[in-house]
Structures are given as structure tokens and as C-alpha cells.
Amino acid sequence: MSGPWVTRGSVLGGGSLINIPDNDGIWAPDVYDVDGTYHLFYAVSKTGTKNSDIGLATSTELQPGTWIDHGSIHLPPSPTYNLIDPNLFFDLASKTYKLAFGSFTSDIFQVDMSTPPLNPTSPPRQLEANGTSGTEGAYQFQWFVDGKHFYYLFFSSGVCCAKASPQDSQELAPPGDEYKVMVCRAEAADGPFTDREGRDCIGQQGGTMVLGSHGANVYAPGGQGLMWSEEARSVVMYYHYVNPQIGYKIADFQFGWNKVDFESGWPVLVA
């Protein structure tokens, strides 16, 4: 996890089959190994609009030049949500795949997926909403605590990089409005989700903070994911953040990770 990380090349160097005029390229890749075939879900969008779609590419080798682009997975467009930030999840209880997506507009949604996970098989249902702060970048995770099966919905709340640009503008969101990592928990993969204080994560703007800005070197952490690390012998959460001592350009965003302790039933970051 600590690197060094080496750039190997592009997954879809020629772009996506999804044709959205004036799009800002391919966003938010999410990779899942499905019986030896890597499924990479991605978003194509125009910043600040709902002109978006989610696509899929597959490879058995996980190397540049081996990916087959399948284009759109045909989620229905809607003014209610934005088709970005996909995340695939396999529910151990039902043995089915779920895909979470959505960003800012009505926040986080989920659909059931076919097996293998190529297309949605259910209408979208809402998992999380917060009327005071936009949320995005959902990541679904499951863990057993004292034999009980819990489902966790991690998401980024606040403003990531709306003011960040290739230029070093020094204009990220002000303190309090910036990205932070939140979590809600449920006893079923499709909810209902509540936070640690018992607030509903749709109707009561629930959400428990897992990681926020701290110290002089970590600002606006988000874009999180979780995985089991053999190296760390622990579940780890990885994320990006801004180090103000380095710079505010998107190219300067940093990669961080921490071990996660679930002993209390709620995720707590440790060194």
C-alpha cells in the first residue's frame, strides 16, 4: 500500500464508447474481480451537469491494452440523480451484486445487477440523502462483528475540488465545507441505513464522520475505498487528500491510507 506506485498506462486510452459532447473524460474507476475477469465501472460526465453515464470495461489481465469497453450499462437517466461514481458490491448473504452510484443531486442510489454484473436488474433505490451538504463517492462494505453481519455505506460529504484546477488557484472549499469521509450502517445491503447516533441516513440527514481535515498537512480527505490488505493484515481505507504545504492543483492531490478497526461495530481509523 505504501508504494512506490508506478504508472502502467491507460485502461481506455482511446476514450469510451459513451458519447457525451464536451465531456471531461473518464472518471471514478471502480474495479472488481468477478471469477477471474476484472470489471471496471467508470463514469463519463460534463462537470457541473447531469449529462452523465456509467460504463463498463473488462479484462482478464488487468493490463493496459487488454481492456474491452462495453460502453453504457444502461442505467435509466433521471433528473433525480446523477449517473457518476459507480461502486460494485457483492452481497455475501443474497449472493447478488449491487451497484451504488450518484453524486450531490439526491445523493446516493443503488441497483441490483445481473450475474455476471453487466447490466442493472432493478429500478434505482435511494440509500442516502443529506439536504445540507452534497454527498458522493459511495463505497459499500460488509463486515462481521461478534458474528453479526453489518453493511457499511461510506461516502464523501462536502466539496471536493470544485474550485481546484490545473492551475494552482489556492481556492479549495473553505473549512467546514470541504470533503470529509462519512459512514452509515445497515443490517441489509439495501438499507435502511442509520448513523452511530441512530439517525436515518435519508430522512434525518444521518452520517458519522470517519475522517476529516486534521493537522497542517491533511485537508479535504475523500474519494475513499476499503479493502483487506495482506501487507497490513487489516482492513484499510484509502483516500485522496490535499496537503496545503505541497499545493492545491489536482495533480498534487495525495494518496493516503489507514487501518480500520471495526471492534465497536463502527469503523475507527488507526495508524
TAWOLIN-V111275 format. One record per pair of residues at least 24 apart in sequence whose C-alpha atoms are under 10 Angstrom apart, sorted by the first residue. I is the first residue (numbers start at 1). GAP is how many residues later the second one is. Records with the same first field share a line. If there is no record, write none. Layout:
# TAWOLIN-V111275
I->GAP / GAP
This chain:
# TAWOLIN-V111275
1->228 / 229 / 230 / 231 / 235 / 237 / 254 / 255 / 256 / 257
2->229 / 253 / 254 / 255
8->55 / 56
9->54 / 55 / 56
10->53 / 54 / 55 / 57
11->29 / 46 / 47 / 48 / 51 / 52 / 53 / 54 / 55 / 56 / 57 / 58
12->45 / 52 / 53 / 54 / 55 / 56 / 57
13->51 / 52 / 54
15->29 / 54
16->26 / 27 / 28 / 39 / 40 / 41 / 53 / 54 / 55 / 56
17->27 / 38 / 39 / 52 / 53 / 54 / 55
18->25 / 26 / 27 / 34 / 35 / 36 / 37 / 38 / 51 / 52 / 53 / 54 / 55
19->25 / 26 / 33 / 34 / 52 / 53
20->24 / 25 / 26 / 31 / 32 / 33
21->24 / 25 / 30
22->24 / 25 / 29
23->24 / 28 / 29
26->28 / 29
27->27 / 57 / 58 / 59
28->26 / 56 / 57 / 58 / 59 / 109 / 195
29->25 / 26 / 27 / 28 / 55 / 56 / 57 / 58
30->26 / 55 / 56 / 57 / 58 / 109 / 195
31->25 / 26 / 27 / 31 / 55 / 56 / 57
32->26 / 55 / 56 / 57 / 58 / 85
33->25 / 26 / 27 / 29
34->24 / 26 / 56 / 81 / 82 / 83
35->25 / 81
36->24 / 25
37->24 / 25 / 79
38->24 / 29
39->28 / 29 / 49 / 77 / 78 / 79
40->27 / 28 / 29 / 46 / 47 / 48
41->28 / 29 / 30 / 31 / 32 / 43 / 44 / 45 / 46 / 47 / 58 / 77
42->29 / 30 / 41 / 42 / 43 / 44 / 45
43->29 / 40 / 41 / 42 / 43 / 58
44->28 / 39 / 40 / 41
45->37 / 38 / 39
47->115
48->114
49->33
50->27 / 28 / 29 / 30 / 31 / 32 / 33 / 34 / 53 / 55
51->26 / 28 / 31 / 32 / 33
52->25 / 29 / 30 / 31 / 32
53->24 / 29 / 30 / 31 / 32 / 33
54->28 / 29 / 30 / 31 / 32 / 47
55->28 / 29 / 31 / 63 / 64
56->30 / 61 / 62 / 63
57->61
58->60
70->48
72->46 / 47
73->40 / 44 / 45 / 46 / 47
74->44 / 45 / 46
75->36 / 44 / 45 / 46 / 47 / 48 / 49
76->44 / 47 / 48
78->46
79->26 / 27
80->25 / 26 / 27 / 29
81->24 / 25 / 26 / 27 / 28 / 43 / 45
82->24 / 25 / 26 / 27 / 54
83->26
84->52 / 53
85->51 / 52 / 53 / 54 / 138
86->24 / 50 / 51 / 52 / 53
87->50 / 51 / 52 / 53 / 138
88->24 / 25 / 29 / 50 / 51 / 52 / 53
89->24 / 28 / 50 / 51 / 52 / 53 / 100
90->27 / 50 / 51 / 52 / 99
91->49 / 50 / 51 / 60 / 97 / 98 / 99
92->50 / 57 / 97
93->56 / 95 / 96
94->94 / 95
96->93
97->24 / 92
98->24 / 42 / 91 / 92
99->25 / 39 / 40 / 41
100->24 / 25 / 26 / 27 / 37 / 38 / 39 / 40 / 53 / 90
101->25 / 26 / 35 / 36 / 37 / 38
102->24 / 26 / 33 / 34 / 35 / 36
103->26 / 31 / 32 / 33 / 34 / 35 / 52 / 53 / 54
104->25 / 26 / 27 / 29 / 30 / 31 / 32 / 33 / 52 / 53 / 54 / 55
105->24 / 25 / 26 / 29 / 30 / 31
106->24 / 25 / 28 / 29 / 30 / 96
107->24 / 26 / 27 / 28 / 29 / 30 / 31 / 48 / 50 / 95
108->26 / 27 / 28 / 29 / 30 / 31 / 45 / 47 / 94
109->27 / 29 / 81
110->28 / 79 / 80
111->79
112->78
125->65 / 66
126->64 / 65 / 66 / 76
127->26 / 57 / 62 / 63 / 64 / 65 / 66 / 74 / 75
128->25 / 27 / 56 / 63 / 64 / 65 / 66 / 72 / 73 / 74 / 75 / 76 / 77 / 78 / 79
129->71 / 72 / 73 / 74 / 75 / 76 / 77 / 78
130->27 / 71 / 72 / 73 / 74 / 75 / 76 / 77
131->71 / 72 / 73 / 74
132->25 / 26 / 73
133->24 / 25 / 26 / 44 / 45 / 46 / 72
134->24 / 25 / 43 / 45
135->24 / 25 / 44 / 45 / 46 / 47
136->24 / 43 / 45 / 86 / 87
137->44 / 85 / 86 / 87 / 88
138->43 / 44 / 45 / 85 / 86 / 87
139->44 / 84 / 85 / 86 / 87
140->43 / 44 / 45 / 49 / 85 / 86
141->44 / 48 / 84 / 85 / 86
142->43 / 44 / 45 / 46 / 47 / 84
143->92 / 119 / 122 / 123 / 124
144->118 / 119 / 121
145->117 / 118 / 119 / 120 / 121
146->117 / 118 / 119
148->39 / 117
149->37 / 38 / 39 / 116
150->35 / 36 / 37 / 38 / 39 / 115 / 116
151->33 / 34 / 35 / 36 / 37 / 38 / 39 / 40 / 42
152->31 / 32 / 33 / 34 / 35 / 36 / 37 / 39 / 41 / 42 / 43 / 114 / 115
153->29 / 30 / 31 / 32 / 33 / 36 / 37 / 38 / 40 / 41 / 42 / 48 / 54
154->27 / 28 / 29 / 30 / 31 / 53 / 54 / 55 / 56 / 68 / 69 / 70 / 71 / 72 / 113
155->24 / 25 / 26 / 27 / 28 / 29 / 52 / 54 / 55 / 67 / 68 / 69 / 70
156->24 / 25 / 26 / 27 / 53 / 54 / 55 / 56 / 64 / 65 / 66 / 67 / 68 / 83
157->24 / 25 / 26 / 50 / 52 / 55 / 63 / 64 / 65 / 66
158->62 / 64
159->61 / 63
160->59 / 60 / 61 / 62 / 63 / 80 / 81 / 82
161->59 / 81 / 87 / 88 / 89
163->85 / 86
164->84 / 85 / 86 / 87
165->83 / 84 / 85 / 86
166->82 / 83 / 84 / 85 / 86
167->80 / 81 / 82 / 83 / 84
168->79 / 80 / 81 / 82 / 83 / 84
169->78 / 79 / 80
170->74 / 77 / 78 / 79
171->77 / 78
172->47 / 48 / 70 / 72 / 76 / 77
173->46 / 47
174->46
175->38 / 44 / 45
176->36 / 37 / 44
177->43
178->34 / 35 / 41 / 42 / 43 / 44
179->32 / 33 / 34 / 40 / 41 / 42 / 43 / 44 / 62
180->29 / 30 / 31 / 32 / 33 / 39 / 40 / 41 / 42 / 43 / 44 / 61
181->26 / 27 / 28 / 29 / 30 / 31 / 32 / 39 / 40 / 41 / 42 / 43 / 58
182->24 / 25 / 26 / 27 / 28 / 29 / 30 / 40 / 42
183->24 / 25 / 26 / 27 / 28 / 83 / 84
184->24 / 25 / 82 / 83
185->80 / 81 / 82
195->71
196->69 / 70
208->58 / 59
209->58 / 59
210->50 / 56 / 57 / 58 / 59
211->28 / 57 / 58
212->29
213->28 / 29 / 30
215->28
216->27 / 28 / 29
217->24 / 25 / 26 / 27 / 28 / 29
218->24 / 25 / 26 / 27 / 36 / 38
219->24 / 25 / 29 / 34 / 35
221->32 / 33 / 34 / 35
222->34
224->32 / 33
225->32
226->31 / 32 / 33 / 34
227->32 / 33
228->31 / 32
229->30
232->26 / 27
233->26
234->24 / 25 / 26 / 27
235->24 / 25 / 26 / 27 / 32 / 34
236->24 / 25 / 33 / 34
237->30 / 32
